[in-house]
Amino acid sequence: MVQKILNKLVGLKYISILRTWVPNMAAWGTVGGVAVIHFTDWRLVLDYVPYIKGKFTTDE
């Protein structure tokens, strides 16, 4: 059903082009996400990971 709607809106040529680009876009999206986490406050992100959260506790 979704494919029929896409065929009417976009066309088979552009759907096949999109299928070849999806893995590339997923890889660059992952690299971009890791870069954002790396260059920002990574502890803020890792506080939501349950196993790692306990390693950063501060005893005050």
C-alpha positions in Angstrom: 0.0 0.0 0.0 2.8 2.4 0.9 4.6 1.5 -2.3 1.6 2.3 -4.4 1.3 5.7 -2.9 5.0 6.4 -3.4 4.8 5.2 -7.0 2.0 7.7 -7.6 3.8 10.6 -5.9 7.4 10.1 -6.7 7.9 7.5 -9.4 9.9 4.2 -9.7 13.1 5.9 -10.9 13.4 8.1 -7.7 12.4 5.2 -5.4 15.2 3.1 -6.8 17.7 6.0 -6.4 16.4 6.5 -2.8 17.0 2.8 -2.0 20.6 3.0 -3.0 21.1 6.1 -0.9 19.5 4.9 2.3 22.5 2.9 3.7 24.8 5.9 2.9 22.4 8.3 4.7 22.1 6.0 7.7 25.9 5.7 8.0 26.4 9.5 7.8 23.6 10.0 10.2 25.3 7.7 12.7 28.6 9.4 12.2 26.9 12.8 12.8 25.2 11.6 15.9 28.5 10.2 17.4 30.2 13.5 16.5 27.5 15.6 18.2 27.9 13.4 21.3 31.7 13.6 21.2 31.8 17.4 20.9 29.1 18.1 23.4 28.8 17.1 27.0 29.1 13.4 26.7 28.3 12.7 30.4 24.9 14.3 29.9 24.1 11.7 27.2 25.7 8.8 29.1 23.7 9.6 32.2 20.7 8.0 30.5 22.5 4.7 29.9 21.7 2.5 32.9 24.9 0.5 33.2 27.2 3.5 32.8 25.2 5.9 35.0 26.5 4.3 38.2 30.1 4.9 37.3 29.8 8.6 37.4 28.2 9.1 40.8 29.9 11.6 43.0 30.1 11.1 46.7 29.5 14.5 48.3 
